[in-house]
């Protein structure tokens, strides 16, 4: 395919990505989905596959395991929140296939095994979550999505040993990481976001420490979580050097990693994910809420496949415009 003929599908794929971009907003610089900086950063990685006429590999480190915090989630297994996100991502890939027939191959790099010990999630829960995610993909009959985890990298290895191997082979420089966070900018935003998750998720039933202690611990563990995530990212870069790198976290304009929403309604809390929330049906539309918020709003729990699945909010008595 000539350079000229490759341009149209590449731009069409970029249009679809930009329509769902999860951007780290800089209040000082206006931004829209025509942004040349963001497009140019991603263009090269897409073009190389389009010119070769093959599916565009896209990596998304996501769907690690459910938060251990019952105030946020329904339990440790995937539920309708995950299913809706997977259905959305599959639809996005199907739209890519419409504009570029070889399509995209989205590889969900489930990173729960990478840091579950740091966030107090048992390895058995990670295994059960991964198994049920595979069932979700089967049920939905996804054509463009596959799952990949540390278990695929080091098959038949004890989880603790897997994490040691990952760190030994791919660890980032922790001093550099600390310097990046101290310098402010996106690294600081990520650090703060993860510290907040760790603090909130640390308040599990049975936690008896003080908030100050938990806050201090959360800051220390945030560095370890980010470090392990970077080690996982380094490993993925070795295995899939040409893939488009997607992220569930809001990323700054023009970053090599492209932040992407996991659902259509992009007006939700920028940090909510299916594994930190529950799906809530509100007047025929689904969105994510924290578990306690869904209950407080009067939500009715719905069971599917014999397990808690999601909430339905009561019909609102909205005032009629004419009184
Ligand atoms: Zn941009």
Boltz pocket constraint, residues with backbone or C-beta under 6 A from the ligand:
constraints:
  - pocket:
      binder: B
      contacts: [[A, 31], [A, 32], [A, 35], [A, 36], [A, 37], [A, 38], [A, 39], [A, 253], [A, 254]]
      max_distance: 6.0
